[in-house]
Amino acid sequence: MSNLLASPTTLWLTGATSGIGKAVAEALLEEGHHIIATGRRKEAIEELASKGKGKVTVAPADTTSTSDLERVRGQLEENAPVQLAILNAGTCEYLEISDYRASVVEKNIMTNVVGTAHSVEAVLPSLRAARKKGLEARLVIVSSSAWWFPFGRAEGYGASKAALTYFAQSLRADLAREGIDVTVVSPGFVKTPLTDKNDFPMPFLISAEDAAQRIIKGLKKGKAEIQFPKRFTWMLRVLGNLPQGIIDRMAASMARDQNQQQENSR
Ligand SMILES: NC(=O)c1ccc[n+]([C@@H]2O[C@H](COP(=O)([O-])OP(=O)(O)OC[C@H]3O[C@@H](n4cnc5c(N)ncnc54)[C@H](OP(=O)(O)O)[C@@H]3O)[C@@H](O)[C@H]2O)c1
């Protein structure tokens, strides 16, 4: 169990302007927590703040910009103690294999991995300061379960989330001796503007509000790994543990169907 979120807690949330992050923000505001809210769209954060009864600090930033994050770092320090950081900002760009562009891979890696790594640099001093006061501190990184199976077109997104999960779990090892906990969140499909553009079936799709509740419940339990929905993540785990030859044949067949559908829709 964790005492975090059991009483009013100050936290930093990135990607607070849409989808899962917005739903997490709304649920946590309802519980009376104070959110330092980040995203690139300042007006969307201001809209959240207008409903937040003075409990939202507007902290717009592009998490791939070190100068933006330097400003947010100041806001985090002004609002001490910050005991919780939920690094959720992310993107999902798919590759078109017939028009292969390395820039798609780069964009996923820049936002999902490099942006998150810079965000950690911005918040770590605040989490350390909280620990120095004897308070609990937790870093939460929103990854994905998508990389557990080699889905076609997801070269960039899957690679970024595989790297992000490794990054988070390695940080967990290093930060353990300081008593800063690290949680990795690995959702399946969640209905958000990010997945609304998908043109393929999304099994066991859940709402952003449902995802937010599962994340908050997991954090209150002090979980190191939060994975949902279970039916989807178990299915992926089983598929991902099959012999490589079988995985390759299944993945190639799924990718072929998808590419065919894409061509037919043109
Ligand atoms: N939806 C799913 O099925 C699913 C599944 C697994 C994992 N995830 C992960 O969950 C997280 C949230 O996804 P979502 O589905 O809620 O997507 P979303 O609705 O598109 O929200 C993405 C959020 O990230 C912010 N963001 C993106 N790039 C940013 C940048 N460079 N700097 C600052 N903020 C940035 C966006 O804010 P601005 O536009 O205001 O910058 C927005 O608030 C992502 O990390 C995603 O990979 C989602």
The ligand as a Gaussian input file, in Angstrom:
#p B3LYP/6-31G(d) Opt

LIG

0 1
 N       -4.617000       5.378000     -25.937000
 C       -4.048000       4.177000     -25.871000
 O       -4.597000       3.162000     -26.337000
 C       -2.699000       4.014000     -25.221000
 C       -2.231000       2.715000     -25.027000
 C       -0.993000       2.548000     -24.430000
 C       -0.262000       3.626000     -24.009000
 N       -0.741000       4.888000     -24.205000
 C        0.084000       5.995000     -23.769000
 O       -0.657000       6.840000     -22.923000
 C       -0.168000       8.172000     -23.015000
 C       -1.330000       9.132000     -23.263000
 O       -1.901000       8.775000     -24.505000
 P       -3.383000       9.187000     -24.926000
 O       -3.948000       7.992000     -25.589000
 O       -4.090000       9.811000     -23.816000
 O       -3.061000      10.233000     -26.086000
 P       -3.576000      11.708000     -26.408000
 O       -5.011000      11.832000     -26.130000
 O       -3.062000      11.999000     -27.767000
 O       -2.774000      12.576000     -25.338000
 C       -1.398000      12.765000     -25.438000
 C       -1.001000      13.835000     -24.446000
 O        0.416000      14.017000     -24.529000
 C        0.689000      15.396000     -24.714000
 N        1.887000      15.542000     -25.513000
 C        2.215000      14.926000     -26.680000
 N        3.406000      15.336000     -27.121000
 C        3.855000      16.226000     -26.207000
 C        5.026000      17.004000     -26.085000
 N        6.018000      16.960000     -27.011000
 N        5.158000      17.822000     -25.022000
 C        4.187000      17.887000     -24.081000
 N        3.058000      17.180000     -24.129000
 C        2.900000      16.358000     -25.180000
 C       -0.553000      15.961000     -25.401000
 O       -0.709000      17.325000     -25.075000
 P       -0.542000      18.554000     -26.108000
 O       -1.144000      18.122000     -27.395000
 O       -1.254000      19.668000     -25.419000
 O        0.923000      18.751000     -26.174000
 C       -1.656000      15.163000     -24.727000
 O       -2.032000      15.770000     -23.509000
 C        0.867000       8.166000     -24.140000
 O        2.159000       8.072000     -23.585000
 C        0.523000       6.911000     -24.908000
 O        1.610000       6.358000     -25.615000
 C       -1.943000       5.107000     -24.801000

